[in-house]
Amino acid sequence: SPFLDKTIFNFQFTPQPNEGAKYPKHQNKICYGNNLTNTKKLDNLNLQWLIKAYKNTANNANFFNNFFTKLAGTKKLQHQIE
């Protein structure tokens, strides 16, 4: 996300259209995050990266959107993270 603190999230990238995202939300903007390329595959749900991003974003009010709620099924997960 372009809203993450680059002193905490030192991986930077610029989203470009690809097979999985034809129109990335932050296309052509420098974004920051964690590089998960070498992270071991998980066999359970782990929200540590999402919670870390939420706690360190410059724009908490716009962190969650309708798509997140759709994926989660309700706003309960959002409220627990907040």
Secondary structure, DSSP 8 states (H G I E B T S, - for coil): -TTB-TTT--EEE-----SS-SS-TTTTS-EEE---TTS---SS---HHHHHHHHTBS-GGGTS-HHHHHHHSSSHHHHHH-
